[in-house]
């Protein structure tokens, strides 16, 4: 039984073929389209998860990665709430995944935004912990629900 899923943005370009998130996201950030694309991903990932329940599938928590630019620009908590309202998915079925660069970018704004998201009932995860230098004591400052560890293969 599927209990969780993660949205993955790929672009199937007629000339380039499948473009991975590692290539697509930096271009979207540079072009200024990342917030619009991010909101589109949020709405469509939630709609997809909500549609599964129409076929008697148990609820599935959906993980969505955020760009640091998306996280720090505008009013992320409001944008996420609007996306949830459009999709019909409940906030507890959303897991927003952050990277360490988001947590260290603007400490005050980051904590405030995370508090606003948590007040909506959204789960917050730290993605790719272990890929750089960030201590567990530093992470204790943030209202995180989970930490996803990344370790090198031996």
Backbone bond lengths (Angstrom), bond angles and torsions (degrees), N, CA, C in turn:
res aa  C-N    CA-C-N  psi(-1)  N-CA   C-N-CA  omega(-1)  CA-C   N-CA-C  phi
1 X - - - 1.430 - - 1.534 108.43 -
2 X 1.309 117.04 135.56 1.461 123.26 177.87 1.525 108.08 -81.19
3 X 1.337 116.98 127.60 1.459 120.66 179.08 1.524 111.93 -116.44
4 X 1.318 117.62 -10.61 1.459 121.18 179.60 1.512 110.26 -160.45
5 X 1.310 115.29 157.70 1.458 121.36 179.42 1.525 108.14 -148.18
6 X 1.324 115.75 160.22 1.459 120.82 176.16 1.514 108.40 -125.79
7 X 1.329 115.38 131.02 1.459 120.54 177.72 1.530 108.46 -73.65
8 X 1.309 115.82 134.62 1.458 121.41 178.61 1.513 108.17 -129.34
9 X 1.328 115.86 121.81 1.454 121.09 -177.76 1.525 109.91 -91.38
10 X 1.314 115.34 117.64 1.459 123.00 174.28 1.515 107.86 -122.81
11 X 1.302 116.92 149.85 1.454 121.25 175.16 1.514 107.63 -117.56
12 X 1.330 116.07 121.86 1.457 121.17 177.34 1.525 107.59 -95.50
13 X 1.329 115.10 89.79 1.461 122.12 -176.97 1.529 110.03 -81.12
14 X 1.328 117.56 136.00 1.462 120.02 178.27 1.533 112.70 -61.78
15 X 1.332 117.20 -27.54 1.468 119.22 -178.30 1.524 113.50 -102.50
16 X 1.331 117.50 -32.44 1.465 120.87 -176.29 1.523 113.33 -96.69
17 X 1.309 117.35 -15.68 1.460 120.61 -173.18 1.523 109.18 83.34
18 X 1.311 116.74 -153.29 1.468 120.94 -178.27 1.526 109.08 -78.11
19 X 1.331 115.01 123.96 1.464 121.98 179.90 1.532 107.27 -104.07
20 X 1.327 116.40 124.58 1.466 121.87 -175.92 1.526 111.38 -76.19
21 X 1.344 116.62 162.31 1.463 120.20 176.00 1.536 111.99 -58.97
22 X 1.319 116.98 -34.78 1.470 120.06 -179.76 1.524 111.45 -60.74
23 X 1.317 117.54 -29.80 1.463 121.71 178.27 1.537 111.27 -92.27
24 X 1.318 116.20 -37.45 1.460 121.82 -173.61 1.532 113.55 -73.74
25 X 1.324 116.88 -44.87 1.468 120.92 -173.61 1.535 112.17 -62.26
26 X 1.330 120.33 -46.88 1.472 118.31 178.57 1.534 113.24 -59.14
27 X 1.320 117.41 -37.43 1.466 120.58 177.75 1.528 110.24 -66.34
28 X 1.325 116.66 -41.92 1.470 120.60 178.47 1.529 110.58 -64.08
29 X 1.339 117.16 -37.67 1.463 120.20 178.31 1.530 110.58 -66.69
30 X 1.326 116.57 -45.59 1.469 120.53 -179.51 1.527 112.69 -64.36
31 X 1.316 116.13 -34.90 1.466 120.40 -177.48 1.530 112.81 -81.23
32 X 1.331 116.71 -11.30 1.463 120.26 -178.63 1.519 113.56 84.79
33 X 1.327 117.00 8.18 1.464 120.91 -178.21 1.533 114.09 -92.98
34 X 1.329 117.24 -2.67 1.460 119.64 -171.51 1.522 113.39 -62.76
35 X 1.325 119.25 -36.32 1.467 120.46 -179.14 1.526 109.75 -67.97
36 X 1.327 117.40 -44.19 1.475 120.52 177.91 1.522 111.07 -63.88
37 X 1.315 116.13 -44.79 1.471 120.17 178.82 1.523 109.75 -64.27
38 X 1.324 116.74 -43.21 1.467 120.60 179.62 1.516 112.14 -60.44
39 X 1.323 117.32 -42.86 1.466 120.18 177.36 1.519 111.19 -65.34
40 X 1.321 117.23 -38.24 1.476 121.08 177.35 1.526 109.44 -62.11
41 X 1.326 116.73 -42.78 1.470 120.59 178.89 1.520 109.99 -63.06
42 X 1.337 117.06 -45.93 1.465 120.09 179.92 1.528 111.30 -57.54
43 X 1.324 116.67 -51.27 1.467 120.52 -178.13 1.524 110.85 -60.32
44 X 1.315 117.30 -47.76 1.461 119.90 -175.55 1.526 113.72 -72.84
45 X 1.317 117.44 -34.48 1.470 119.38 175.40 1.524 109.98 -64.61
46 X 1.337 116.55 -41.53 1.460 120.27 179.67 1.520 111.45 -67.98
47 X 1.331 116.34 -42.27 1.468 119.75 178.87 1.524 110.53 -61.00
48 X 1.314 116.36 -40.51 1.472 120.34 179.25 1.526 109.89 -62.81
49 X 1.331 116.77 -46.94 1.464 119.90 179.80 1.528 111.07 -63.69
50 X 1.328 117.10 -39.54 1.469 120.74 178.35 1.526 110.73 -64.73
51 X 1.334 117.00 -35.91 1.466 120.28 -178.84 1.526 111.77 -67.08
52 X 1.332 117.43 -30.40 1.466 120.00 178.50 1.520 110.67 -61.55
53 X 1.332 116.40 -35.16 1.466 119.95 -178.61 1.524 111.61 -69.40
54 X 1.338 117.50 -23.54 1.459 120.87 176.73 1.529 111.10 -65.65
55 X 1.323 116.15 -20.67 1.463 121.59 -179.90 1.522 110.76 -104.88
56 X 1.332 115.79 28.09 1.461 123.77 176.70 1.519 113.99 63.61
57 X 1.329 117.70 22.46 1.458 120.41 173.15 1.526 107.77 -81.17
58 X 1.325 117.99 138.72 1.470 118.95 176.65 1.534 110.26 -59.85
59 X 1.317 117.26 155.54 1.460 120.21 179.08 1.524 112.10 -56.25
60 X 1.332 116.09 142.58 1.458 122.88 -178.98 1.525 108.58 -122.70
61 X 1.328 116.31 126.62 1.464 119.01 174.96 1.531 108.33 -75.17
62 X 1.340 115.60 134.07 1.460 121.59 -177.29 1.526 109.29 -111.03
63 X 1.328 115.22 124.94 1.454 121.56 175.97 1.518 110.01 -92.58
64 X 1.331 115.78 133.35 1.463 121.32 178.22 1.526 107.72 -131.19
65 X 1.329 116.01 124.52 1.456 121.39 176.16 1.520 109.53 -77.72
66 X 1.320 115.41 141.77 1.461 120.73 176.95 1.522 109.65 -109.89
67 X 1.307 115.77 145.76 1.453 122.29 171.98 1.524 108.66 -80.54
68 X 1.326 117.15 147.82 1.461 120.27 177.82 1.529 110.65 -60.17
69 X 1.316 117.62 -36.14 1.466 120.75 178.06 1.524 110.33 -67.28
70 X 1.310 116.81 -42.47 1.460 121.17 177.44 1.530 110.01 -62.36
71 X 1.325 116.20 -40.08 1.456 121.20 -177.86 1.526 111.82 -65.99
72 X 1.337 117.12 -39.23 1.460 121.16 -173.75 1.522 114.37 -94.19
73 X 1.327 118.40 -9.59 1.458 119.38 -177.43 1.527 111.04 -99.93
74 X 1.304 115.25 140.73 1.465 119.87 175.45 1.511 112.80 67.84
75 X 1.301 115.85 -145.66 1.454 123.34 -178.15 1.524 107.82 -120.82
76 X 1.326 116.30 87.65 1.461 121.14 -175.19 1.519 112.16 -59.58
77 X 1.329 118.14 -42.51 1.464 120.79 -178.89 1.527 110.99 -59.69
78 X 1.326 116.85 -42.13 1.476 120.93 177.47 1.523 110.22 -66.11
79 X 1.328 117.33 -45.22 1.467 121.00 -179.56 1.529 111.28 -60.03
80 X 1.333 116.32 -43.20 1.470 120.44 179.97 1.523 110.04 -65.14
81 X 1.323 117.22 -42.50 1.475 120.09 178.42 1.524 110.69 -61.14
82 X 1.333 117.39 -43.48 1.469 120.87 177.78 1.526 111.10 -60.63
83 X 1.312 116.80 -42.24 1.468 120.47 179.19 1.530 110.97 -64.71
84 X 1.321 116.46 -41.58 1.463 119.98 177.69 1.523 110.82 -63.28
85 X 1.341 116.80 -43.23 1.461 120.82 179.64 1.527 111.09 -60.63
86 X 1.325 117.63 -39.73 1.466 121.54 -179.89 1.520 112.48 -70.06
87 X 1.327 116.82 -27.37 1.462 119.62 -175.05 1.521 113.19 -90.65
88 X 1.325 116.70 -28.79 1.459 120.07 -175.98 1.519 113.02 87.90
89 X 1.319 118.38 1.04 1.460 121.72 179.86 1.534 109.39 -81.59
90 X 1.315 117.04 144.65 1.458 120.29 178.41 1.535 109.62 -81.20
91 X 1.332 117.20 149.38 1.466 120.81 -175.28 1.527 114.48 -58.72
92 X 1.334 117.55 -31.24 1.462 119.63 -178.34 1.525 112.89 -67.12
93 X 1.324 117.00 -12.88 1.464 120.34 178.89 1.524 112.23 -95.45
94 X 1.337 116.15 10.85 1.448 120.93 178.34 1.518 109.94 -112.85
95 X 1.328 116.11 129.34 1.459 122.78 174.24 1.521 107.58 -121.08
96 X 1.332 116.22 107.97 1.458 120.38 177.53 1.520 108.40 -86.22
97 X 1.331 115.34 128.64 1.455 121.20 -176.83 1.524 110.01 -105.71
98 X 1.327 114.94 125.41 1.448 122.42 -177.23 1.522 109.90 -112.55
99 X 1.313 115.74 157.43 1.458 120.78 174.16 1.524 108.77 -107.44
100 X 1.314 115.94 166.18 1.471 118.85 -178.88 1.520 111.34 -62.96
101 X 1.329 118.51 -30.58 1.465 120.00 179.65 1.527 111.02 -62.24
102 X 1.333 117.56 -29.65 1.465 120.57 176.72 1.517 110.76 -71.36
103 X 1.316 115.90 -37.69 1.456 119.73 -176.06 1.519 112.28 -71.65
104 X 1.318 118.07 -27.72 1.460 120.34 -177.22 1.524 112.62 -100.07
105 X 1.336 118.44 -6.58 1.469 121.86 -174.28 1.524 112.87 -65.26
106 X 1.317 118.23 -48.45 1.465 122.43 -177.71 1.526 105.87 -153.91
107 X 1.313 115.67 90.84 1.463 121.82 -169.75 1.529 113.52 -52.95
108 X 1.333 117.74 -49.82 1.466 120.45 -177.71 1.515 112.80 -61.95
109 X 1.324 116.52 -48.91 1.466 120.83 179.99 1.526 110.84 -65.41
110 X 1.322 116.47 -38.37 1.463 120.50 -179.35 1.520 111.12 -62.02
111 X 1.315 116.63 -49.07 1.468 120.14 -179.20 1.521 110.51 -63.02
112 X 1.325 118.04 -43.45 1.466 121.20 179.37 1.526 111.09 -61.07
113 X 1.320 117.34 -44.83 1.470 121.42 179.83 1.528 110.28 -63.67
114 X 1.331 117.35 -42.63 1.463 120.22 179.11 1.520 111.25 -63.54
115 X 1.324 117.48 -39.71 1.467 120.75 177.65 1.527 110.23 -62.14
116 X 1.325 117.18 -44.05 1.467 121.02 179.36 1.530 111.20 -62.75
117 X 1.313 117.21 -39.60 1.466 120.44 178.52 1.524 110.79 -68.36
118 X 1.339 116.93 -42.13 1.468 120.77 179.11 1.527 110.86 -63.80
119 X 1.337 117.30 -36.30 1.468 120.73 178.78 1.523 111.50 -63.96
120 X 1.328 116.99 -24.26 1.464 121.12 176.59 1.532 111.88 -80.03
121 X 1.337 117.22 -11.61 1.461 120.69 -178.92 1.518 113.60 96.28
122 X 1.315 116.96 14.29 1.464 122.51 -178.11 1.521 109.63 -86.74
123 X 1.323 116.32 141.99 1.455 122.73 176.17 1.525 109.08 -86.18
124 X 1.332 116.34 139.72 1.465 122.19 -179.38 1.534 108.65 -120.36
125 X 1.322 115.87 128.50 1.465 121.25 178.38 1.519 110.50 -122.44
126 X 1.314 115.08 145.93 1.462 121.60 171.40 1.520 105.77 -94.08
127 X 1.324 116.10 121.29 1.461 121.88 -177.17 1.529 109.56 -96.94
128 X 1.304 116.03 147.07 1.474 123.20 173.50 1.523 114.06 61.16
129 X 1.324 117.47 34.95 1.464 119.26 174.51 1.521 107.80 -66.41
130 X 1.304 115.62 135.30 1.465 120.19 -179.20 1.513 112.59 107.37
131 X 1.339 117.22 -3.43 1.463 119.87 -179.87 1.521 111.99 -92.77
132 X 1.308 117.68 1.14 1.458 120.98 179.95 1.509 109.57 -160.94
133 X 1.309 115.98 -159.98 1.460 120.76 -177.35 1.524 109.67 -103.97
134 X 1.313 115.72 106.05 1.452 122.34 175.87 1.526 106.12 -155.37
135 X 1.311 116.87 123.76 1.453 119.90 -174.04 1.524 111.98 -85.11
136 X 1.320 114.56 156.84 1.460 120.29 176.22 1.528 110.31 -64.69
137 X 1.320 117.81 -33.54 1.469 119.66 179.29 1.531 110.70 -65.66
138 X 1.328 117.74 -33.47 1.463 120.72 176.20 1.525 109.90 -67.49
139 X 1.330 117.08 -40.13 1.463 121.40 -179.57 1.529 112.40 -64.31
140 X 1.327 116.89 -25.56 1.467 120.72 -178.67 1.524 112.08 -62.07
141 X 1.322 118.05 -16.89 1.471 121.90 178.72 1.527 112.54 -72.02
142 X 1.308 116.84 -17.97 1.459 121.37 -170.54 1.525 111.45 -107.55
143 X 1.350 117.48 144.60 1.466 120.88 178.41 1.534 111.47 -80.71
144 X 1.334 116.02 71.45 1.462 121.57 -178.86 1.524 110.14 -94.11
145 X 1.333 115.98 146.09 1.459 121.30 176.15 1.519 111.86 -93.92
146 X 1.326 116.41 -30.88 1.456 119.84 -179.25 1.526 110.62 -154.11
147 X 1.316 113.79 159.12 1.460 121.34 176.65 1.525 106.27 -125.04
148 X 1.312 116.20 125.35 1.462 121.22 178.48 1.520 107.69 -96.11
149 X 1.306 115.79 115.03 1.458 121.67 -176.29 1.514 110.67 -83.23
150 X 1.319 114.92 140.26 1.454 121.56 173.52 1.509 106.61 -120.73
151 X 1.306 116.15 125.31 1.452 120.72 179.78 1.520 109.11 -129.76
152 X 1.330 116.56 145.49 1.461 118.74 178.03 1.520 111.13 -66.66
153 X 1.312 115.57 146.77 1.456 119.84 174.83 1.516 109.07 -75.27
154 X 1.277 116.39 139.81 1.476 119.85 -179.25 1.497 111.10 -89.51
